[in-house]
């Protein structure tokens, strides 16, 4: 059984179970990023993290405005990776911080309640620090081995996911090597939801894959 909605002050805000993170390089030969995200949103995705680290501030801002208009149309939440200034400028719902970003507490003190804050974590220690600093939710991983997360070391595995889920009160999204056939496993291990990149954006049918995963997760609630 999936974890129940946690009775945390911020849990009502985290009203999505599938957290889709962008990577335009995965889809450049087939679609524009906007077109790919549109297909995912039509398939039921309700939260997008704009994560295009190689763009300069001006280009990222321009793209963020387009993404905000698109997510608004589909009543989905928009998070901006790292740049809380751009998140505020475009009226995004939140910012997503990494372990090399400005500390969570500093961002929370700056944005107050204007933005939700998600944080990438890779251990129980980092998860606790994120919660203490004022994060609304975290991603934890990589749960399974995946090329994009090799720099973070060995996979943390379902057992760490289960342990973290028991030790903190904010929602935990499993990330890293999670395919459709692993969703049940991570949810049973205590994940609140899943964060994905290539499973959706690397699919031949983005719309169909998003719909498939959304149905799986909705059945877990």
N, C-alpha and C positions, 0 to 999 in steps of 0.2 A: 504494500500500500504506500502511496506517496505521503509525504509529510503534510500535516494539516497546516492551514494558514497560521503562522506564528503570531502570538499576541504581543507583537512589538509595536511601538508607537508608529513606526513607518511602514508597517507591512501593508496597510491599505493602499499605499501609493504604488507598491510593486504588484501591479495587476496583470503581469504577463509571465509566461512560463518559458517562452522561446525568445532568446536574445540574439539577434542576428548582427554580426559584426562585418563591416564592409571590407572588401579587398578588390579594387577595380582591376588589378592585374590578373585575377582569376577569370575574368569575363571579357577582357578587352577585345578579343577576337570575335566575339559573338554579339555583345550588347554594349550599350553605354551603361555606366553604373546606375544612372537614374532609371533606365529601362529595366535593369535587373532588379533593382529594389522595388520598382512598381509591381513587377511580377510576384515577388515575395510577399508584398503587402496584400495583393489580391488573393494570394494563397492563404492568408490568415495571420501573417506575422504582425505583432503589435508593438515591437520594440526594436529599433535600429540604432546601432552605434556606428557613427561615422568615424572610421579609423583609416585615414589616408596620410600616413606620417611623412611621406616624401613631398607633400604639397606645401608651398609657401603660404604664409598667412593670408595673403590676398586671394589666392586661388581656393584655399580651404574655406574662407568666408563666403565666397561666391557659391561654392558647391553646397555649403551648409544652408544657405538661404533656399536653394532649390530643394534640398532634402527636407527642410522644414515645411515648405509648401506641400510637398508630396505626402509627408507623414500626417500633416493636418487633414488632408483630404481623406485619408484612410483611418483617421482617428487612432493613430499610433504614436507612441512616444519616440522622441529623438534624443540621443545622447551624443555628445562630442568627445572624442578621445583627447584627454589631457588639457585641452584649451578651454578653460572655463570662461575666459573672456569672450571667445567666439560663441560659446553656448549661450551666454547672456545676451550678446548682440543679436542673435537670430531668434531669440525666444525659445530655445531648446528646452526640453524637460529636465535634462541633466548633463552631467559631465562624468566621464569615466577616467579614473586615475590609475597609473601604474606605480610600481615600486620606485621608479625614478622621477615621478612627478613631484610637484609641490605636496608636502604632507597633507593628509586628509584634514586634520584639525585646522590647518591654516586656510584651506579652501572653504571649509564649513564656516569658519569665523568671518570669511569675506562674503560668501554668497548667502549666508543665513539659510532661509527657507526658499530662496528663489530657485534653487536647483536641487534635484536629487543627485546623490553621489554614489557611483559604483566604483569598486576598487578591485584591481587584479591582485590575487594572492596565490601563494604557492605552498603555504604551510599554516599550521594552527597559529603560530606566533604572529604571522602577518595578518591572519584573519582577525585575531583578537585586537591587534593594533588598529585595524581598519574600523572595527566596530566601536572601539573606544574613541576614535577620532571623529566619529559622526557619520560614517558611511551608512547608506540605506540598504545596500546589498553588496555582495562580493561575487567575483568569479573565482573559482578554485581549480587549479590544474597545473600542468596537464594531467588529467586523470589517466589517459592512455597515451601510448607513444604516438607522436605525430611529428613530422619533419619541421613544421613551423614553430614548434615549442622545444626543440632539442637544446637550445641555449639555456633553458631553465633547469636542465638536468633530467634525471630519471623521472618517469611518471609517478605521481603521488599515489595512484591506485584508489579503488573504491573504499578501502579501509580508512584511509586518511579522510576521504570525503565524509564517511560516516562519523568519524570522530569529530571533525570540525562542525558538522551539522548539529551534533549534540552539545557542543561547548559554546556556541554563540547563538544569539537570538535573531539576528538579521538573516534574510534569505541568502542561500548559497546556490549559485549557478555553476554546475559542472562544465568544464571546458577542456578541450584537448583530445583529439582522436575519437570524438563521440560520433558514431554513425547511428543510423536509424535502429539497428539491432542492439545498440548499447543503451538506448534511452531508458528502457525498463530497468536495467541494472543500476544505473546511476540514480534513478528516482527511488528505487527500493533501498539504495544506500543512504538516502536522506537528502538528496538534492531537491531544492525548491523548483529548479528548472534547469534548462541547458542553454549554453551559449555556443553558437556555431558560426563557422565561416564557410569552409570548402564543401561541407555536406550539402549546403543549399546552393551557393554560388558556383560550385563546380559541377552541379547536376546538369544533365542534358535538358531536363524540364524543370526549371526553377519554380514555376508556379505549382506544378504537380508535387514536387518534393516538399515545398513549404506547406502545402495542404496536407500531405501525408503526415508530416511531423507535428503539425498543429493538432491534427485529430488524435494522434497518439498521446500527446501531452494533455489535451483536454479530457481524454478518457481517464487520465491519472488523477485528475482533480476531484 
